[in-house]
Amino acid sequence: MGQTVLYLIRHGQTKWNLEKRMQGHKDSPLTKVGISQAQKLSYRLMNEKVDLIYSSESKRAYDTAKIIQHNRNIPINTMKELKEIHMGKWEGMNQTDIINKYPETWENFWNNPSVYIPTDEGESYEELKARVIPSIQEIINLNQGKSIVIVTHRITLKVIMSHFMSQNICDICENPDIESASLSKIHIENEVPKILLYGDISHYK
């Protein structure tokens, strides 16, 4: 069947990223910087073979996917399963306010993911993993031997990458952060994944 290639991408910088507000399932538009980041990544991928694009349903991810698509005839499929972790009451809140009101939960969110308990109707890391990993596997199974761009979100990508690294949820915080419009690349052959890039932003330069 040949080698399957995944290009895993976080959306470009958004208005709420700048304002240090948590987004989750809520949304805010890409900034001029975010659009520029996505354009630079699009140029980087212009000579790469891309068969199709999958994007989170969130507009910030879809807009990033459209920029990466550029004028190439590549289909974009949206999937709700690729959305960011649901953050409950935190969505739309400023980070400083969250830290003041939920200091222990905030600490666990970033540094102790296995014991993080979300506020209100939010998702745990395990719930996010149960949502997103089967969908990633479905994408791979449906597109054996193809090159696939997947545009999603920071925490979702951390969970996806930890899966391919055969890590437990508790190990996620040990990995590098995933910046806006960064590129991770995975080759899969005979069901064995090989990580070639993790959160690379060399196209920023």
N, C-alpha and C positions, 0 to 999 in steps of 0.2 A: 504493500500500500504506500510505502514511502514515508518520508518524514513530515510530521505536522509541526507547523511553526506558530507559536502564539506571540503576538506583540501586545503586551499588557500596559495600558496607558491610564494615568490619572488625568482628569479634566484640568483645563487651565485655571489660573487664578481667578477667583470670583470677588464680587463686591463684599460679601460677608467674610471671605478669607481676610481681606484687608481690614475689615472692621473687627476682626477676631470674634465673630459670631459663629456658633455651631450650626451646621446645616442639616445633616442627616437626610431625612426624606423631604424636608423643605428645600427651597432653592433660592439662588440669587444669580444675577447675570455675570457672564465673564467680563472682567475688566479689559482695558486696552492692553495691559501687560499680559493678561491671560490669553487674549486673542493672538498676540505676538508669539507667546510661548507655543501655542498650538500650531501657528504657521511655520515656526522654525522646525517643529517636529514633523510637520507635513513635508517640508523640503527634505528633511533627513530620510523620510521613508519613500520619497518620490520614485527612486529607482529600485525599490524593493518590490518583489512580487506580493501583492495582497489580493486575495480572492474575495473576501467579504469582511464586513465590519459588524461587530455586535456592540451595542451601547446600552448603558443604563437608561431607563426612561426619563431620568432627571434631565431637565433642559441643559444644564451646564455641561453634562456629559455628551448629550446629543449634539450640542453646538460645537463642541470640541471634535466630535466624530465627523461632522460635516466639513470642518476646516481640514481635517486630515484626509478626507475623501477628495477634496479639491475638485478638479474637473474630471476625475477618473470615473469610469463607469463601474463603480464598486457598490453593491447593495449594502444598505445599513439596516440591520434588524435590531429593534429595541426589545429589552427584556426587563421586566420589573424586578426579577431576581438579582440583577446586577446593581441595584440601588445601594446607597450607603447604609451603614448600620443605622437603625432607627434609634434616635436619642431621646425620645419621649419629651418631657418638659424642657429639656435643654435646647431644643431646636429653635433657633432665632435668638437665643440668649447670648449675651456677651460673656466671654470666658471669665472675666474678673468676677462677674456676678455669680457664675456657677461655682467658682472656687470659694467664694465667701459663703455661699449657701450650702454647698455639698462638697466640702474639702476632701473627705475620705473617699467618697465615690469618684470624684475627679482623679484623685491619686490612683485609684484602682483602675480606672478607665485606661490610663496611659501606661501604668507600670505594673499592674497586677491583673491582667485581663481574665485570668481563670476565676478570680473571686469578685470581679466587677458585677454588681447588681444594678440594672438600669432603673432610672426613675420612671414612674408612671407606666406608659405602655411601650417603653423602649425595648430594644433587643439586647440580649447578652451576646458575647462573642460566640458562644456555642450555637445560639439560635441563628446568628448570621452565617456561621459555617454551614449549618444544616440547610440554609436557604441557598447559598451561593455555590458551594462545591458540587452538588449534583448538577447544577446548571452548567458549570464549566465542563464537567465530564460529558454532559449531553452535547455541548458545542463541539467538543473534541470527537466524540463518537459519530456525529453527523457529518463531520468535515475531515475525515482521515486523509492525510497527504496534502492538505491545503495550508495556506498561510492566512492567518486570521488575526485581525486587530480587534481587541476588546477594550472599550473605553469605560472606565468605572471610577471608583473613589478610593480615598486614602486608606480607611480602615478595611474596606472590602478587599483592596489589593493586598494589604498586610496579611489578611486571612488566606487569600489565594496563594500568595507566595510561601507562607508558612506550610501550607498543604503540600506544595511541590518540594519543599525542603524536608518533608516528613517530620515536622515539628509538632509538639503539643501546643495548645492555646497559650499555656503559661510561658512559652518561649518567644512569643511574638514581640514582646517589648525589647528583646535583646537585638532585634534586627534593625538595620538603618531605617530612617524615616523615608517616606515616599513623597517626593516633592510634586508640585503642580506640573502637569504636562511632562512628567518623567516617563521613561521607557524601560520596561522590563521585557526580556526576550527569553523564550523557552523553546527548545527543540524536543519533540517527543518522537521516539522511534522504538518500535516493539513495546509500547506502553511504558517506556522508561524515559522520564523527563530529565533534561539537562539544562540548567539555568545558565544562560550566556550573559545576561545583563540583569541588574537589579536596581531599579529606580535611577537609571542613568539620565543625567541632564547635560551631557556634553554639547548638545545642540543649542543650549542657551548662549554659547559664546559667539 
